[in-house]
């Protein structure tokens, strides 16, 4: 099929590679403008743009798509490019811009979105993070016919994925990106065969996955140990959970729930015990055992290696 593709991060790049490998003609790619990144803060192309350039596909990077918005020139140029593409369908994955009605109606069969949740749960920007943070037993991928709402369109295909106790947003991201690409290929085959059916989303069970803000990743030791460990997993690899050690930022990359705390006075964030396999820290109701840490400017290290370069003491307080 002749397609337009819209996406930005690696999650979307996985799908774009799969579409190209399957023989679909991608006539145009839409992706976010280059952003500064790395130590030198040089402008960097998105993963999707890099894939498009490797395959000689035309790329558009509008700052906005609303014809009456802040960037009407960008929108008009994109409109001309989309109409010129004469695409059968548009595939969207983690693009980062809301698509106005004129975009949704431009391809012959409309726009199809790869969303990393089992809709209607976790509509919005950060579905993987929020599923892990909430302690969901499963998540998945939904292929959706896009409409003007926020992830409200009819569902076309869905596939569930279990969330294991050790899963992080990073591990689930890789699994869901691959499943999403495979499911989109199936959807396009069914579209060509005329056998793709639409199912409206249920009115019950709707939840929203708000974008993760950096301040959320600052550890609050007054929460339950279970909530803290879930947040560590949810914010790995981005933005990473942090606390303070002697006033200096300390990243926590892995942790587990330890023993319940005995009744009595204890200080939230107090180091209760130190061992090569974990540092025990007091939370609201139980011990949180830290197992992988990173000092500012240092490397991510298992606790045994971390302790060789950082002397801690029982009674020290984090946060």
GUSEDREN-910580 format. One record per residue (C-alpha): residue number from 1; x, y, z; residue in one letter. Coordinates in steps of 0.02 Angstrom, whole numbers. Layout:
BEGIN
+-----+--------+--------+--------+------+
| seq |     xx |     yy |     zz | type |
+-----+--------+--------+--------+------+
| NUM |      X |      Y |      Z |    A |
...
+-----+--------+--------+--------+------+
This chain:
BEGIN
+-----+--------+--------+--------+------+
| seq |     xx |     yy |     zz | type |
+-----+--------+--------+--------+------+
|   1 |      0 |      0 |      0 |    X |
|   2 |     50 |    180 |    -22 |    X |
|   3 |     70 |    257 |    150 |    X |
|   4 |    112 |    414 |    244 |    X |
|   5 |    196 |    384 |    412 |    X |
|   6 |    195 |    500 |    563 |    X |
|   7 |    302 |    465 |    715 |    X |
|   8 |    454 |    524 |    811 |    X |
|   9 |    541 |    412 |    941 |    X |
|  10 |    614 |    237 |    929 |    X |
|  11 |    444 |    159 |    967 |    X |
|  12 |    384 |    231 |    801 |    X |
|  13 |    546 |    193 |    708 |    X |
|  14 |    519 |      7 |    742 |    X |
|  15 |    352 |     17 |    651 |    X |
|  16 |    424 |    117 |    506 |    X |
|  17 |    562 |    -11 |    478 |    X |
|  18 |    432 |   -150 |    478 |    X |
|  19 |    322 |    -62 |    350 |    X |
|  20 |    470 |    -35 |    235 |    X |
|  21 |    530 |   -215 |    255 |    X |
|  22 |    356 |   -278 |    215 |    X |
|  23 |    360 |   -189 |     47 |    X |
|  24 |    240 |    -46 |     81 |    X |
|  25 |    276 |    114 |    -13 |    X |
|  26 |    304 |    252 |    115 |    X |
|  27 |    284 |    411 |     13 |    X |
|  28 |    307 |    537 |    154 |    X |
|  29 |    361 |    540 |    336 |    X |
|  30 |    304 |    669 |    463 |    X |
|  31 |    409 |    687 |    619 |    X |
|  32 |    449 |    816 |    753 |    X |
|  33 |    577 |    952 |    716 |    X |
|  34 |    758 |    915 |    762 |    X |
|  35 |    792 |    945 |    947 |    X |
|  36 |    953 |    987 |   1040 |    X |
|  37 |   1024 |    837 |   1132 |    X |
|  38 |   1182 |    756 |   1196 |    X |
|  39 |   1322 |    840 |   1291 |    X |
|  40 |   1348 |    972 |   1157 |    X |
|  41 |   1161 |   1004 |   1139 |    X |
|  42 |   1178 |    990 |    951 |    X |
|  43 |   1021 |    972 |    847 |    X |
|  44 |    978 |    789 |    827 |    X |
|  45 |    861 |    705 |    704 |    X |
|  46 |    726 |    595 |    778 |    X |
|  47 |    745 |    406 |    760 |    X |
|  48 |    603 |    408 |    632 |    X |
|  49 |    689 |    542 |    528 |    X |
|  50 |    850 |    442 |    529 |    X |
|  51 |    759 |    288 |    463 |    X |
|  52 |    673 |    391 |    328 |    X |
|  53 |    836 |    468 |    271 |    X |
|  54 |    920 |    297 |    263 |    X |
|  55 |    785 |    242 |    141 |    X |
|  56 |    773 |    403 |     41 |    X |
|  57 |    597 |    446 |     99 |    X |
|  58 |    538 |    626 |     95 |    X |
|  59 |    525 |    703 |    270 |    X |
|  60 |    417 |    846 |    333 |    X |
|  61 |    444 |    920 |    507 |    X |
|  62 |    303 |   1043 |    541 |    X |
|  63 |    297 |   1133 |    706 |    X |
|  64 |    108 |   1125 |    697 |    X |
|  65 |    -29 |   1059 |    585 |    X |
|  66 |   -174 |   1174 |    624 |    X |
|  67 |   -210 |   1289 |    478 |    X |
|  68 |   -271 |   1422 |    601 |    X |
|  69 |   -136 |   1387 |    730 |    X |
|  70 |     32 |   1464 |    776 |    X |
|  71 |    122 |   1392 |    623 |    X |
|  72 |      3 |   1409 |    475 |    X |
|  73 |    145 |   1407 |    347 |    X |
|  74 |    205 |   1239 |    414 |    X |
|  75 |     27 |   1172 |    410 |    X |
|  76 |     -6 |   1229 |    231 |    X |
|  77 |    159 |   1154 |    171 |    X |
|  78 |    116 |    989 |    256 |    X |
|  79 |    -59 |    993 |    181 |    X |
|  80 |     14 |   1011 |      7 |    X |
|  81 |    137 |    869 |     39 |    X |
|  82 |      1 |    753 |    106 |    X |
|  83 |   -115 |    786 |    -40 |    X |
|  84 |     28 |    760 |   -162 |    X |
|  85 |     68 |    591 |    -81 |    X |
|  86 |   -105 |    522 |   -128 |    X |
|  87 |    -87 |    392 |      9 |    X |
|  88 |   -203 |    246 |     41 |    X |
|  89 |   -180 |    265 |    229 |    X |
|  90 |    -77 |    355 |    360 |    X |
|  91 |      8 |    258 |    499 |    X |
|  92 |     37 |    354 |    661 |    X |
|  93 |    144 |    302 |    810 |    X |
|  94 |    198 |    418 |    950 |    X |
|  95 |    204 |    568 |    835 |    X |
|  96 |    184 |    705 |    965 |    X |
|  97 |     64 |    822 |    873 |    X |
|  98 |   -126 |    817 |    874 |    X |
|  99 |   -193 |    782 |    701 |    X |
| 100 |   -329 |    904 |    645 |    X |
| 101 |   -477 |    846 |    542 |    X |
| 102 |   -399 |    890 |    375 |    X |
| 103 |   -255 |    769 |    411 |    X |
| 104 |   -372 |    630 |    467 |    X |
| 105 |   -469 |    646 |    304 |    X |
| 106 |   -321 |    664 |    185 |    X |
| 107 |   -280 |    478 |    155 |    X |
| 108 |   -409 |    372 |     64 |    X |
| 109 |   -436 |    255 |    212 |    X |
| 110 |   -395 |    380 |    350 |    X |
| 111 |   -265 |    369 |    488 |    X |
| 112 |   -218 |    217 |    593 |    X |
| 113 |   -133 |    235 |    761 |    X |
| 114 |    -21 |    113 |    857 |    X |
| 115 |    -61 |    145 |   1040 |    X |
| 116 |     37 |     58 |   1179 |    X |
| 117 |   -107 |     10 |   1292 |    X |
| 118 |   -268 |    -90 |   1294 |    X |
| 119 |   -388 |     51 |   1257 |    X |
| 120 |   -488 |    131 |   1331 |    X |
| 121 |   -366 |    112 |   1478 |    X |
| 122 |   -221 |    233 |   1471 |    X |
| 123 |   -266 |    351 |   1331 |    X |
| 124 |   -138 |    488 |   1314 |    X |
| 125 |     48 |    522 |   1310 |    X |
| 126 |    129 |    399 |   1432 |    X |
| 127 |     30 |    235 |   1431 |    X |
| 128 |    177 |    120 |   1468 |    X |
| 129 |    240 |    224 |   1615 |    X |
| 130 |     68 |    237 |   1693 |    X |
| 131 |     27 |     52 |   1674 |    X |
| 132 |    186 |      4 |   1768 |    X |
| 133 |    163 |    140 |   1898 |    X |
| 134 |    -16 |     84 |   1932 |    X |
| 135 |     35 |    -97 |   1956 |    X |
| 136 |    -67 |   -162 |   1809 |    X |
| 137 |    -51 |   -349 |   1778 |    X |
| 138 |    -57 |   -325 |   1591 |    X |
| 139 |    -45 |   -196 |   1455 |    X |
| 140 |    -39 |   -215 |   1266 |    X |
| 141 |    -58 |   -133 |   1097 |    X |
| 142 |   -213 |    -66 |   1011 |    X |
| 143 |   -224 |    -24 |    826 |    X |
| 144 |   -354 |    114 |    813 |    X |
| 145 |   -443 |    210 |    676 |    X |
| 146 |   -405 |    388 |    725 |    X |
| 147 |   -538 |    520 |    752 |    X |
| 148 |   -534 |    698 |    820 |    X |
| 149 |   -530 |    642 |   1003 |    X |
| 150 |   -381 |    594 |   1112 |    X |
| 151 |   -360 |    408 |   1076 |    X |
| 152 |   -549 |    387 |   1065 |    X |
| 153 |   -563 |    307 |    892 |    X |
| 154 |   -633 |    136 |    850 |    X |
| 155 |   -521 |    -12 |    889 |    X |
| 156 |   -463 |   -123 |    746 |    X |
| 157 |   -345 |   -248 |    828 |    X |
| 158 |   -282 |   -275 |   1006 |    X |
| 159 |   -152 |   -386 |   1086 |    X |
| 160 |   -115 |   -402 |   1272 |    X |
| 161 |     56 |   -418 |   1354 |    X |
| 162 |     85 |   -472 |   1535 |    X |
| 163 |    181 |   -354 |   1648 |    X |
| 164 |    306 |   -453 |   1752 |    X |
| 165 |    368 |   -403 |   1923 |    X |
| 166 |    538 |   -356 |   1850 |    X |
| 167 |    472 |   -264 |   1698 |    X |
| 168 |    515 |    -81 |   1675 |    X |
| 169 |    450 |     46 |   1553 |    X |
| 170 |    608 |     11 |   1452 |    X |
| 171 |    581 |   -177 |   1437 |    X |
| 172 |    396 |   -158 |   1398 |    X |
| 173 |    433 |    -20 |   1271 |    X |
| 174 |    539 |   -139 |   1168 |    X |
| 175 |    410 |   -279 |   1176 |    X |
| 176 |    263 |   -166 |   1135 |    X |
| 177 |    354 |    -78 |    993 |    X |
| 178 |    383 |   -245 |    908 |    X |
| 179 |    206 |   -307 |    941 |    X |
| 180 |    135 |   -142 |    879 |    X |
| 181 |    231 |   -153 |    716 |    X |
| 182 |    174 |   -332 |    688 |    X |
| 183 |     -7 |   -290 |    728 |    X |
| 184 |     -5 |   -141 |    610 |    X |
| 185 |     56 |   -252 |    468 |    X |
| 186 |    -89 |   -371 |    504 |    X |
| 187 |   -211 |   -225 |    502 |    X |
| 188 |   -150 |   -166 |    332 |    X |
| 189 |   -168 |   -342 |    260 |    X |
| 190 |   -347 |   -350 |    323 |    X |
| 191 |   -379 |   -175 |    255 |    X |
| 192 |   -323 |   -232 |     83 |    X |
| 193 |   -432 |   -388 |     98 |    X |
| 194 |   -583 |   -287 |    154 |    X |
| 195 |   -595 |   -387 |    317 |    X |
| 196 |   -542 |   -253 |    442 |    X |
| 197 |   -683 |   -227 |    568 |    X |
| 198 |   -707 |    -80 |    687 |    X |
| 199 |   -758 |    -95 |    870 |    X |
| 200 |   -806 |     61 |    969 |    X |
| 201 |   -713 |     84 |   1132 |    X |
| 202 |   -809 |     44 |   1291 |    X |
| 203 |   -874 |    191 |   1391 |    X |
| 204 |   -816 |    106 |   1551 |    X |
| 205 |   -636 |     87 |   1606 |    X |
| 206 |   -570 |    248 |   1529 |    X |
| 207 |   -411 |    317 |   1606 |    X |
| 208 |   -284 |    445 |   1549 |    X |
| 209 |    -95 |    428 |   1545 |    X |
| 210 |    -32 |    603 |   1577 |    X |
| 211 |    141 |    650 |   1515 |    X |
| 212 |    275 |    612 |   1645 |    X |
| 213 |    346 |    770 |   1721 |    X |
| 214 |    522 |    775 |   1791 |    X |
| 215 |    464 |    823 |   1965 |    X |
| 216 |    369 |    658 |   1978 |    X |
| 217 |    533 |    563 |   1976 |    X |
| 218 |    593 |    640 |   2140 |    X |
| 219 |    576 |    505 |   2273 |    X |
| 220 |    452 |    530 |   2414 |    X |
| 221 |    498 |    405 |   2549 |    X |
| 222 |    333 |    435 |   2641 |    X |
| 223 |    244 |    329 |   2510 |    X |
| 224 |    221 |    142 |   2527 |    X |
| 225 |    366 |     31 |   2478 |    X |
| 226 |    261 |    -50 |   2343 |    X |
| 227 |    219 |    120 |   2265 |    X |
| 228 |    401 |    173 |   2271 |    X |
| 229 |    463 |     15 |   2186 |    X |
| 230 |    331 |     30 |   2051 |    X |
| 231 |    383 |    209 |   2019 |    X |
| 232 |    566 |    158 |   2004 |    X |
| 233 |    516 |     30 |   1872 |    X |
| 234 |    397 |    151 |   1785 |    X |
| 235 |    527 |    288 |   1767 |    X |
| 236 |    666 |    174 |   1704 |    X |
| 237 |    744 |    227 |   1585 |    X |
| 238 |    660 |    399 |   1576 |    X |
| 239 |    661 |    511 |   1674 |    X |
| 240 |    742 |    400 |   1806 |    X |
| 241 |    696 |    406 |   1991 |    X |
| 242 |    807 |    513 |   2101 |    X |
| 243 |    838 |    556 |   2283 |    X |
| 244 |    970 |    656 |   2376 |    X |
| 245 |   1123 |    588 |   2464 |    X |
| 246 |   1209 |    724 |   2566 |    X |
| 247 |   1125 |    853 |   2455 |    X |
| 248 |   1186 |    773 |   2292 |    X |
| 249 |   1069 |    688 |   2168 |    X |
| 250 |   1069 |    498 |   2170 |    X |
| 251 |    978 |    399 |   2035 |    X |
| 252 |    888 |    239 |   2085 |    X |
| 253 |    874 |    117 |   1940 |    X |
| 254 |    815 |    -41 |   2027 |    X |
| 255 |    736 |    -84 |   2193 |    X |
| 256 |    626 |   -214 |   2276 |    X |
| 257 |    504 |   -218 |   2421 |    X |
| 258 |    584 |   -283 |   2580 |    X |
| 259 |    517 |   -329 |   2751 |    X |
| 260 |    375 |   -237 |   2835 |    X |
| 261 |    432 |   -111 |   2965 |    X |
| 262 |    399 |   -150 |   3147 |    X |
| 263 |    280 |    -29 |   3233 |    X |
| 264 |    367 |    120 |   3308 |    X |
| 265 |    459 |    278 |   3259 |    X |
| 266 |    565 |    280 |   3103 |    X |
| 267 |    623 |    416 |   2984 |    X |
| 268 |    566 |    407 |   2804 |    X |
| 269 |    718 |    384 |   2692 |    X |
| 270 |    830 |    322 |   2834 |    X |
| 271 |    958 |    190 |   2787 |    X |
| 272 |    918 |     41 |   2898 |    X |
| 273 |   1046 |    -85 |   2836 |    X |
| 274 |   1186 |    -99 |   2707 |    X |
| 275 |   1234 |   -259 |   2617 |    X |
| 276 |   1316 |   -304 |   2450 |    X |
| 277 |   1149 |   -361 |   2381 |    X |
| 278 |   1049 |   -207 |   2433 |    X |
| 279 |   1031 |    -51 |   2538 |    X |
| 280 |    878 |    -54 |   2651 |    X |
| 281 |    786 |    112 |   2664 |    X |
| 282 |    633 |    151 |   2770 |    X |
| 283 |    473 |    196 |   2679 |    X |
| 284 |    297 |    221 |   2745 |    X |
| 285 |    257 |     41 |   2785 |    X |
| 286 |    403 |    -68 |   2732 |    X |
| 287 |    584 |    -72 |   2683 |    X |
| 288 |    635 |    -26 |   2506 |    X |
| 289 |    792 |   -120 |   2454 |    X |
| 290 |    895 |    -21 |   2328 |    X |
| 291 |    991 |   -134 |   2208 |    X |
| 292 |   1056 |    -22 |   2067 |    X |
| 293 |   1114 |    157 |   2090 |    X |
| 294 |   1204 |    298 |   1999 |    X |
| 295 |   1294 |    448 |   2070 |    X |
| 296 |   1296 |    613 |   1976 |    X |
| 297 |   1421 |    597 |   1833 |    X |
| 298 |   1446 |    413 |   1866 |    X |
| 299 |   1387 |    249 |   1793 |    X |
| 300 |   1238 |    141 |   1837 |    X |
| 301 |   1305 |     11 |   1958 |    X |
| 302 |   1243 |   -139 |   2055 |    X |
| 303 |   1246 |   -102 |   2241 |    X |
| 304 |   1402 |   -206 |   2275 |    X |
| 305 |   1502 |   -104 |   2150 |    X |
| 306 |   1421 |     60 |   2204 |    X |
| 307 |   1473 |     33 |   2385 |    X |
| 308 |   1656 |     13 |   2335 |    X |
| 309 |   1660 |    195 |   2283 |    X |
| 310 |   1533 |    270 |   2403 |    X |
| 311 |   1539 |    248 |   2591 |    X |
| 312 |   1366 |    244 |   2668 |    X |
| 313 |   1316 |    221 |   2849 |    X |
| 314 |   1164 |    155 |   2939 |    X |
| 315 |   1058 |    300 |   3000 |    X |
| 316 |   1101 |    412 |   2853 |    X |
| 317 |    946 |    491 |   2775 |    X |
| 318 |    906 |    499 |   2589 |    X |
| 319 |    800 |    638 |   2517 |    X |
+-----+--------+--------+--------+------+
